[in-house]
Amino acid sequence: MNTPAILLTVSTLLLASGICTAEAVAPVIPLCPGMKIITAINQPSGDYESIKRLTRVSPEGITLHYSSEHEVSDPFSDKPPELVATNVTRTILSADQSKAAYYMAAFSEILPETLPNSTAITVSTNLYTQLKQTGKAEMSIITLINGSATPENVIDPNSPFRWWFAPAVYALELADKAPVKVPVLVNGIRTDLPALHANGQFGTEKAEFFILDDPHNPLMLTFRLGFGTDEALKEKFASDPVMTKMLEELAVALPAPAEQERLQVTQITFDCHAGGDLPIPTNTGKPLEISGEFATDAEPFPAGSGGAASANGTSADIGNGGSGTGTGAMGSGAGNLALGAGGGNRAAELEKALQEGEKVDIYDIFFSFNSATLRPESDETLTLIADLLNKHPDWKLAIGGHTDSIASDSFNLDLSKRRAAAVKTALVERFKITDNRLSTQGYGEASPRDTNDTLEGRARNRRVELMRQ
C-alpha cells in the first residue's frame, strides 16, 4: 500500500521552496515513513537505547516498529542479568493522536498492535493545547503491564487480567512560561529543540516532562518519574538509623540526582521517502538466546521510580534498548562531518565528504548493549556504504569505533575495536566488499565529541567514523 509522506508544518514547504519565516527557525520534525526516534535511559551498567521507526503514515494513523534490548535482573537470584530483546509493532490511530486519555509508555509482545484511547511517542493534541493555553493539565501515563495478561484476554475490558494497571495521573504545571531548549541530535547535528517544560505531581512522587513545542507533533522529548520518593522516604525514616543507612547505601549505587529516572530522546533522524510502507527490519545475525522466565519483554523502568517492577507487574518498555554507536555529530573543532539524513541526500552527502577526504561520523549504526553485535536497524546505513564502495571500486575506507566513558578504558578500547571490526565483517561477508579495501581501528573513549556527564553527550560520543584512505 502506498501512502504519501505527511509533513507536519507549513514551515517544511516554505523551507523546501527557499522561503524563510520566523516559524521556520526551529528545525522541522516531519512525521513520515523512515523517521527514527532514539531514546535512552541511564542505568548503572550503561545507557540503554530503543529505536522507534515509523513504517507507515496515513490519514488513519501511524504505525511504528519498536526495538530494544535491555538487562533484566532477578533480585532473588545471584545470576547475572539477562539480556532481553523486544521487537513489536504499534499502530496509533489519528483520533487518539488528537484526544487519547492515556500515554502508553509500555511496549510489550503481549499487547495488541492497536491500543485505543492511547498515544505513544507524542502526547495528545488536547493535552498539549490545554498545557500550552492554561499552563496546567493532567497526564495519565502507563508504565506497568499486568504480568498475568495474555494476547487472548488483554483486549477484554471486563477481564481481571487487563493489560495495564492503574495509570499514574500526574497533575502538570508549566515550569517555564516560554519554551525551553532541549538538545537533540537531529540528523546528526546537535540541535536545541523548543519544548514545553512541565513539572508533575502524583502523590509523593514528582515528575518532569519536556514536550516538543509543536501542536502537530508534540513529541515527548524527556521525562523523569518518581524522583520525589527519595526525599519522602528519608523524611519518613529519619528516626530509624537502620533504614537511614540502607537508603544512603542505595543512593551511592544510583546515578546522580539530575540523571535519575531520566528517559530522553537523544536523536531524531528522517530521510522522508516519497511514499509507501517500509519493511520492518529483520535480524542480520543469530537470534538472541534468553533463559529464564519473565512475565513480559517490557523494558525495566529505573529502580526507585514510579514504574518500578512489583510482585504483580512488570516494568514498562519505555525506550531503553540496546546501545548503539548511533550518534556522531559535528565535533568541537574536530572538523568531522556528521552524516545528515534529511531530504533524501544521505548518499550524496557521504560520497561528497569522502571524496574530499573528510572524516564522517555515522550516527545510525547500532549495536547490542556492551556488544559488537550489529542490530538490524543498521542495515540501511550498511547498504548505503556498500553501494558507494561498489560505485567507486578504487576506494579504500578506514573504519573507526568510538565509545562513551562508561566502563573502564580497557573495556571501551576493546569494545570500539570489535565494533569497527564488526562493520568491516558485515561489509565483507554480506555485501561482498573486498577485505583489503577496509581497515579498522578502535579509539575507545579517547576522542569524545561532547561531555560524558549527560545522556545526550554520551550519545554523541558513541559513533562509527569513516574516512577514505
C-alpha positions in Angstrom: 0.0 0.0 0.0 1.4 3.4 -1.0 0.8 6.4 1.2 2.2 9.8 0.9 4.7 11.2 3.5 2.9 13.6 5.8 4.9 16.7 6.8 3.5 18.4 9.8 4.2 22.1 9.5 3.8 24.6 6.7 7.4 25.6 7.6 8.5 22.4 5.8 7.0 23.6 2.5 8.5 27.1 2.9 11.9 25.7 3.6 11.7 23.5 0.6 10.9 26.4 -1.6 13.7 28.5 -0.1 11.4 30.9 1.7 12.4 31.6 5.3 10.0 32.5 8.0 10.2 33.1 11.8 8.4 29.9 12.4 11.0 28.0 10.2 13.9 28.9 12.5 13.4 25.8 14.7 14.1 22.5 12.9 11.1 20.9 11.4 10.4 17.4 12.6 8.4 15.5 9.9 6.1 12.6 10.5 6.9 10.3 7.6 7.9 6.7 6.9 11.5 6.2 7.8 11.7 8.6 10.7 13.6 7.2 13.6 13.4 8.3 17.2 16.2 7.0 19.5 15.5 7.2 23.2 17.9 6.4 26.0 17.7 5.9 29.7 20.6 5.8 32.1 21.3 2.8 34.4 24.4 1.9 36.4 25.6 -0.5 33.8 25.2 2.0 30.9 22.8 3.8 28.7 20.1 1.6 27.1 18.6 2.8 23.8 15.5 1.9 22.0 14.7 2.6 18.3 11.2 3.6 17.1 10.9 3.7 13.3 7.9 4.9 11.5 6.9 2.4 8.9 3.6 3.8 7.8 1.8 7.2 7.9 -1.7 7.6 6.6 -4.9 9.6 7.4 -6.0 6.7 9.7 -2.9 6.9 11.9 0.8 5.9 12.2 2.5 2.6 12.5 5.9 2.2 14.1 8.3 -0.6 14.8 9.8 -0.7 18.2 13.1 -2.4 19.0 15.1 -2.5 22.3 17.5 -4.7 24.2 17.8 -4.4 28.0 19.0 -6.3 31.0 16.6 -7.9 33.4 17.8 -8.8 36.9 16.2 -11.2 39.4 16.5 -9.6 42.8 16.2 -13.0 44.4 18.9 -14.7 42.4 22.7 -14.4 42.2 22.6 -15.0 38.4 23.9 -12.1 36.3 21.3 -10.0 34.4 19.8 -11.5 31.3 19.7 -9.5 28.0 16.2 -9.4 26.7 15.1 -8.2 23.3 11.8 -6.7 22.5 10.5 -6.2 18.9 6.9 -5.1 18.4 4.7 -3.1 16.1 2.4 -0.4 17.4 -0.3 1.5 15.5 -1.6 4.8 16.8 -5.0 6.0 15.5 -5.4 9.6 14.3 -8.3 10.1 16.6 -6.1 9.0 19.6 -3.3 11.3 18.5 -5.8 14.1 18.9 -7.6 13.3 22.1 -6.4 10.0 23.8 -6.7 9.9 27.5 -3.5 7.8 28.1 0.1 8.0 27.2 1.2 4.3 26.8 4.9 4.2 27.7 5.0 0.4 27.6 5.9 -1.8 24.7 5.4 -5.5 25.0 4.7 -8.5 22.9 1.6 -9.3 25.0 -0.1 -6.1 23.9 -2.3 -5.8 20.8 -0.9 -3.7 18.0 -3.6 -1.0 18.4 -4.4 0.3 21.9 -7.5 2.5 21.6 -7.5 5.7 23.6 -3.7 5.8 24.0 -0.8 7.5 22.4 2.9 6.7 22.1 5.9 8.9 21.3 3.6 12.0 21.4 1.1 13.4 23.9 -2.3 14.1 22.6 -3.1 17.3 20.8 -5.7 18.0 23.5 -3.2 17.7 26.3 -0.6 19.8 24.5 -3.2 22.6 23.8 -4.5 22.6 27.4 -1.0 22.8 28.8 0.1 25.5 26.3 -3.0 27.7 26.8 -3.7 27.3 30.6 -0.4 26.2 32.0 -2.0 23.2 33.6 -3.1 19.7 32.5 -3.5 16.1 33.7 -1.4 13.4 32.2 -2.2 9.7 32.6 0.9 7.6 31.9 1.0 3.8 31.9 4.4 2.1 32.7 3.3 -1.2 34.2 2.0 -4.2 32.4 -0.1 -6.9 34.1 2.1 -10.0 34.2 -0.9 -12.3 34.1 -2.2 -10.8 30.8 -2.2 -12.8 27.6 -3.0 -11.8 24.0 -6.3 -13.5 24.4 -7.6 -11.5 27.4 -5.9 -8.2 27.1 -8.5 -6.7 24.8 -11.4 -7.7 27.1 -12.3 -4.6 29.2 -14.1 -6.8 31.7 -11.3 -9.2 32.2 -9.5 -9.2 35.6 -6.3 -9.6 33.5 -6.4 -6.3 31.7 -3.1 -5.4 30.2 -2.4 -2.3 32.3 -2.5 -1.5 35.9 -3.9 1.8 37.1 -2.0 4.6 35.4 -0.1 7.3 37.2 -2.1 10.5 36.8 0.2 13.5 37.1 -1.0 17.0 37.7 1.1 19.0 35.3 2.0 22.7 35.6 4.3 24.6 33.3 7.6 25.4 35.0 8.6 28.0 32.4 6.3 30.4 30.6 8.3 30.3 27.5 9.6 27.2 25.7 13.0 25.9 26.8 15.7 24.4 24.8 16.3 20.6 24.8 19.4 19.3 23.0 18.7 16.5 20.5 20.8 15.2 17.6 18.6 16.0 14.6 20.0 14.3 11.5 23.4 14.1 13.3 23.6 17.8 14.2 23.2 18.9 17.8 20.1 21.0 17.8 18.2 22.8 20.6 14.5 21.9 20.1 11.9 24.2 21.7 10.0 22.3 24.4 7.2 22.9 27.0 8.8 22.2 30.4 6.2 20.9 32.9 6.5 19.7 36.4 4.2 16.9 37.6 2.9 15.6 41.0 1.4 12.1 41.7 1.0 11.6 45.4 4.5 11.9 46.9 6.1 11.4 43.5 7.4 14.2 41.4 7.9 14.2 37.7 9.3 16.4 35.0 8.3 16.5 31.3 9.7 18.2 28.2 7.3 18.1 25.2 8.2 19.4 21.7 6.5 22.7 21.2 4.7 21.8 18.1 0.9 21.3 18.1 1.1 19.0 15.1 3.8 16.8 16.6 4.1 17.2 20.4 6.8 14.6 20.8 7.7 13.5 24.3 11.4 14.5 24.4 12.3 13.8 28.0 10.7 12.7 31.2 11.6 11.8 34.7 9.2 9.9 37.0 9.2 9.1 40.7 12.3 11.1 41.8 10.5 12.7 44.8 10.2 9.4 46.6 13.8 9.5 47.8 13.1 12.7 49.8 9.8 11.3 51.1 11.5 8.1 52.3 14.3 10.0 54.0 11.8 12.1 55.9 9.7 9.1 56.9 12.6 7.1 58.3 14.7 9.9 59.7 14.5 8.4 63.2 15.3 4.9 62.0 19.2 4.5 61.8 19.0 1.1 60.0 16.7 2.4 57.3 18.6 5.6 57.0 21.9 3.7 56.4 20.2 1.5 53.9 18.8 4.5 52.0 22.3 6.0 52.0 23.8 2.8 50.5 21.2 2.8 47.8 21.9 6.4 46.9 25.6 5.6 46.3 24.7 3.0 43.7 22.2 5.2 41.8 23.1 7.8 39.2 23.5 11.5 40.1 20.1 13.1 41.1 19.9 15.1 37.9 20.2 11.9 35.9 17.9 9.6 37.9 14.9 8.1 36.2 15.5 10.1 33.1 14.3 8.9 29.7 15.4 11.1 26.9 15.2 11.4 23.1 18.8 11.6 22.1 18.4 11.7 18.4 15.8 12.0 15.6 16.6 11.1 12.0 14.5 11.4 9.0 15.0 10.8 5.3 11.4 11.1 4.1 10.6 8.6 1.4 8.4 9.6 -1.5 5.7 7.3 -0.2 4.8 3.7 0.6 5.1 1.5 3.6 8.5 0.5 4.8 9.6 -3.1 5.6 10.3 -4.0 9.2 14.0 -4.8 9.6 14.9 -8.4 10.1 17.8 -9.7 12.2 21.1 -9.9 10.5 22.8 -12.3 12.9 21.9 -15.2 15.1 18.8 -14.9 17.3 19.4 -13.9 20.9 19.1 -16.8 23.2 17.4 -15.9 26.5 17.0 -18.2 29.5 14.7 -17.7 32.5 11.0 -16.8 32.8 9.8 -13.3 32.6 6.2 -12.0 32.6 6.8 -9.8 29.6 9.6 -8.5 27.5 8.9 -4.9 28.6 11.9 -2.8 29.4 12.7 -2.1 33.1 11.9 1.3 34.4 14.7 2.6 36.6 14.7 1.3 40.2 13.0 3.5 42.6 10.8 5.2 40.1 7.0 5.3 39.6 7.3 2.5 37.1 9.4 0.1 39.2 8.5 -3.6 38.9 6.3 -5.0 41.6 5.2 -8.5 42.6 2.2 -8.3 40.3 3.5 -6.3 37.3 6.4 -5.8 35.0 8.2 -2.6 34.3 7.4 -0.9 31.1 9.2 -0.9 27.8 9.7 2.9 27.6 12.8 3.4 25.5 15.9 1.9 26.9 17.2 -0.6 24.4 20.5 -1.9 23.2 23.2 0.6 23.0 24.3 1.9 19.6 27.1 3.9 18.2 24.5 5.8 16.7 25.0 9.5 17.2 28.0 11.1 15.6 27.8 14.9 15.1 30.0 17.9 14.4 32.7 17.8 17.0 34.1 20.9 18.7 37.0 21.8 16.4 37.5 18.3 15.2 36.4 19.0 11.6 34.4 15.9 11.2 31.2 15.8 9.1 28.1 14.3 10.6 26.2 12.3 8.1 22.8 14.0 7.8 19.6 12.3 6.9 17.2 14.9 5.6 16.0 15.5 2.1 17.0 12.1 0.7 20.6 13.3 0.2 22.4 10.9 2.6 24.3 9.0 -0.1 25.3 12.3 -1.9 26.4 13.8 1.4 28.5 10.8 2.3 30.0 10.5 -1.2 31.0 14.2 -1.4 32.6 14.2 2.1 34.6 11.0 1.5 35.7 12.3 -1.9 37.0 15.5 -0.3 38.9 13.5 2.3 36.8 14.4 5.3 36.1 12.1 8.3 32.5 11.3 8.6 30.7 10.4 11.8 28.0 7.8 11.3 25.2 8.0 13.9 22.9 5.2 12.8 24.9 2.0 13.0 23.6 0.3 16.1 25.0 -2.5 18.3 23.6 -4.6 21.1 24.3 -3.4 24.6 28.0 -3.7 25.6 28.5 -5.8 22.4 29.8 -5.7 18.9 26.7 -7.5 17.5 25.1 -5.3 14.9 21.4 -4.6 15.3 19.1 -5.0 12.3 18.4 -1.2 12.3 21.9 -0.8 10.9 21.1 -2.4 7.6 20.0 0.7 5.8 23.3 2.5 6.5 25.5 -0.5 5.8 23.7 -0.8 2.4 24.4 2.8 1.7 28.1 2.4 2.5 28.4 -0.8 0.4 26.6 0.9 -2.6 29.2 3.7 -2.5 32.1 1.3 -2.4 30.6 -0.6 -5.3 30.2 2.7 -7.2 33.9 3.6 -6.5 35.8 0.3 -6.8 39.1 2.2 -6.3 38.1 3.5 -2.8 39.5 2.1 0.4 37.9 3.1 3.7 39.2 3.3 7.3 36.6 2.4 9.9 36.9 3.8 13.4 35.0 2.9 16.5 34.3 5.3 19.4 32.6 4.8 22.8 31.5 6.9 25.7 33.4 6.8 29.0 31.1 4.4 31.0 33.1 1.3 31.9 36.9 1.1 32.0 39.3 2.5 29.5 40.5 -1.0 28.5 36.9 -2.3 28.1 35.9 0.6 26.0 39.0 0.4 23.8 38.4 -3.3 23.2 34.7 -2.7 22.5 35.5 0.0 20.0 37.9 -2.2 18.1 35.4 -5.1 18.0 32.6 -2.8 16.8 34.8 -1.4 14.0 35.7 -4.9 13.0 32.0 -5.9 13.0 31.2 -3.2 10.5 34.0 -4.4 8.3 32.9 -8.1 8.6 29.3 -7.1 7.6 30.5 -5.3 4.5 32.8 -8.1 3.5 30.5 -11.1 4.3 27.1 -9.7 3.5 27.9 -7.1 0.8 30.9 -8.9 -0.8 33.3 -5.9 -0.4 36.9 -7.0 -0.8 38.7 -7.4 2.5 41.8 -5.3 1.6 39.6 -2.3 0.9 38.7 -1.9 4.5 40.9 -1.2 7.6 39.7 -0.8 11.2 40.8 1.0 14.3 39.3 1.4 17.8 39.7 4.6 19.8 37.6 3.8 22.9 36.7 6.9 24.8 39.8 8.9 23.8 38.1 11.2 21.3 34.8 12.5 22.7 32.6 14.8 20.8 30.8 16.0 23.9 30.7 15.7 27.7 30.2 12.2 29.1 28.1 13.6 32.0 24.8 13.6 30.2 22.7 11.2 28.1 22.8 13.4 25.0 26.6 13.9 25.4 27.3 10.2 25.7 25.1 9.6 22.7 27.2 11.9 20.6 30.4 10.2 21.7 29.2 6.7 20.6 29.8 6.6 16.9 31.4 4.9 13.9 33.8 7.0 11.8 34.6 6.6 8.1 37.5 8.1 6.1 39.0 7.4 2.7 42.5 6.0 2.8 
